[in-house]
Amino acid sequence: MSSDDTIEIHPLVPADWSFFCLDQIPYHGRSVTVLWDRTGEHYSKGKGLRILVNGKELASSPTCCRLKAKLP
């Protein structure tokens, strides 16, 4: 995460992980959630990696990779 109006993540997780969630991370007065769901079935939000801020999806990728988004 950075000090400007962007958020950037680069999850370094084992390739065999099917899902993970970091929920309600406080960041610059906002609540950040990072989701990885290989099949889209665990969290029912779709396949892939997602960044949500205050419950709103800002960025997604079908793979678990570096992901960047502008903060609202």
Stockholm file with secondary structure:
# STOCKHOLM 1.0

chainA/1-72         MSSDDTIEIHPLVPADWSFFCLDQIPYHGRSVTVLWDRTGEHYSKGKGLRILVNGKELASSPTCCRLKAKLP
#=GR chainA/1-72 SS CCSSSEEEECCCCCTTCCEEEEEEEEETTEEEEEEEESSSCSSSSCSEEEEEETTEEEEEESSSSCEEEECC
#=GC SS_cons        CCSSSEEEECCCCCTTCCEEEEEEEEETTEEEEEEEESSSCSSSSCSEEEEEETTEEEEEESSSSCEEEECC
//
